[in-house]
Amino acid sequence: MRVGLLERLDDIPAKEWDALGDPRYPFLRSDFLAALERGGSVGKRSGWQPFFVTLTDDRGLAAAAPGWLKTHSYGEFVFDFAWAQAYARHGLAYYPKLVVAAPFTPATGPRLLVRQGLDRSRVVPLLLAALEGAADERGLSSTHVLFPDEADRSIIAAREGWLMRRDCQFHWRNRGYACFEDFLAGFTAEKRKKARRERRRVVEGGITFRAVHGHEATRIEVLTAWELHRTTFRQRGSEPYLSAETFVAIARSMGGSLLFQFAMQGEEIVAVAVCFVGGDTLYGRYWGAAGDFHSLHFEACYHQGVEYCIAHGLSRFEPGTQGEHKVARGFEPTATHSAHRIADPRFARAIADYLRAEGAAVDEYAAGIRAHVPYRADLET
């Protein structure tokens, strides 16, 4: 195994890259990453500079960690702004740092990618050692692996020098529902009544829905979706992470993996929920609307996604971060994870103490939220 470093995505042969990891996970496929670079959403100017640590053998690319040199902490969804501020108060530089992640995507998935057919138990420790060595050689303050799946998390957690962090999202799981009404049948009577009333208000507002996959959407529809999702970011005082060019490139290259849930009033698109389809999971990513429509956000971003999962036999729906309002609509607290290697031992000790207290608080929060899920007691498992 030979250690390498790639600082341009164009240097990675797409066929070799896609032979790594899990092809069902859309956010680290070559077409997704290429669309981000092509549209200027990643790159040195964006603060997401490719820093892919690789292992190669005689057959080519054997393993890789999709790393990024970050000059800020935006677009990560694992918040370490306070850590950066602590470094600054001590006159130290927290940035650049090394982040192993799917950019702008708080969705759990593989992070330590190994070519199929190789022994992961042998290759992953070599890849982690190469990742640590690359960070140390650059003198980086820290290395962060965000939203790793269970296989990667367990290996990292057993390795010396890494601190584990956990958080809580709200996910939906398919219990073998035949239709949306079958799903609602598992709610308590009060919660079921509220859900039906919420959906009825959208219908009474003259709203219908049209599900369009990326390869089916016209360029005008893709750009309309981008403009609508941009309104959500602007309401929060920022610009979207993904450029219009990135949206268009993803729609062209990822086909059925991109899903637009268009809300229609007559022939006009008035709102959209933007999702990605994985092997057995629907990932909700973005939302935007042209106006204020009663209950439309909940319908577009949650109810329509649940209906899609049931109709297409998907097991899970991950609608993104935060949002306790998801619980009343059938989403349950689910643990997510990240791993952190802090170079300075003084900060490592302080952050370790912080993470222990934070983890206990997250567990207590999730337990409290679970008491409010809408399901009948005989269905809670």
Buried (B, 14 or more C-beta within 10 A) or exposed (E): BEBBBBEEBEEBEBEBBBBBBBEBBBBBBBBBBBBBBBBEBBBEEBBBBBBBBBBBEEEEBBBBBBBBBBBBBBBBBBEBEEBBEBBEEEEEEBBBBBBBBBBBBBBBBBBBBBBEEBEBEEBBBBBBBBBBEBBEEEEBBBBBBBBBBEBBBEBBEEBEBBBBBBBBBBBBBBEEBEEBEEBBEBBBEEBBEBBBEBBEBBEEBEBEBEBBBBEBBEEEBBBBBBBBBBBBBEEEEEEBBBBBBBBBBBBBBBBEBBBBBBBBBEEEBBBBBBBBBBEEBBBBBBBBBBEEBEBBBBBBBBBBBBBBBBEEEBBBBBBBBEBEEBBBBBBBBBBBBBBBBBBBEEBBEBBEEBBEEBBEEBBEBBEEBEEEBBBBEEEEE
